[in-house]
Amino acid sequence: MREQLYFDSIFVYELSFRVLIIPLNLRICRTQNTNKKEKEALANSSDFDSESEETSTDSDEPERYVKQRKFGPELWHDVAIQKVEELPSAIDGMSAFGLANVEKKELHNALKNGRRWKKNCPTKWKGHAQVRYADCRGSYVCTNDNCPYKVHYGVINQTQFEKSGNQCKVCGSDGKYVPCHARRYISYGKRKVKVFHQANHTCQPTVKTTRNVQMDWQTVEKEAASVVNRKQISNIKQKIRAETEPHGHNFEAIVNFKEYCDEKDKLYVFKINDRRGNPDQPSFVFKSSEAKMKLAVAMDNEKDDFLSEEFCFFDGKHNRCRGFVTLTASVYHPLLRKQIPLAIMEAEKETTEHVELFWKLFNETISKASNGNCKSFKPIGWCTDMAGANLAGIVNVFGVDAKKRIKS
């Protein structure tokens, strides 16, 4: 009886095991058959003609993922291949280029053309050893109508955006993405590289930097020989100048240089004074330009301009010109993203007298540049060190109210 129960329990266990295992085996077989069918379908559809498709692994643009069609070399059958040493800037439309005898270390720079491309992806062309393609990344456009870039230049900002996002570097507003459907193919050969470009760009190209041009040794030796022949005469002239000009300055040369600059801009070297000829004033050289004075006019705190919110920086440097102090007034330009000098004056010392003279000449310069429309410099404030000469000079020229607008 016990043996019969034992065999019955074994039979029930084997039956339940088969009931569980058989569907599982059927599911595995179906999965394997499906995978085989998918592989066969992919193999049959992997012809490398112009009707097949490619997919890019780089999708940084905020769009839905869409498969892109592949273009074969027959698309450029009637396009002449231009032989160049490096790709020209701002390539657009249907074009083809051939780069021959380019070293590997210089190939990366030679393929730059001022466009921002996505990551290169491999593809296959019949008759080509190795081919890689890349799509253009597209660009962003600032949508702020009051953006200082648009107000100042009259065009929409399409280039100055943060790398980590889509914010405008000038006004900080979010930009609108503009897709670009241009594409390039690079065919790598043993001794030459061919580049095939397709479609027109909607983005703006960046300026391509040129490579350094080296002079041949014959030109270098010729220039060196001409300098050596005149070195002895130069040494004699320097000894004579050391006696008459202990600091090495020559006001006569500056006067000649001013006459030369006046043909282009009379504010390049606005005023000069040599104490030896005119002892009523200290020796100085005041320099500026009409373009810089226009920036100073735009800094008027009563105007509706982005520069009207910028402070004027004023400081003196003692190591720029030997024997003189360089007084400089500058402003930070948010579009250029750097400090722009408005006016520079080489003065004997950094005293109240010299600082006051600087700002008087500044007002005279800004009045001349604006044809008398702006007779005084009126920024939102000054940023300078707390030296007594700087504070007193500004207050003496612009009044006591200017003292409240001075920051350190």
Summary of the structure (lengths in Angstrom):
residues: 408
radius of gyration: 36.5
end to end distance: 107.1
largest distance: 138.8
contacts: 1084
relative contact order: 0.07
helix: 36%
strand: 21%
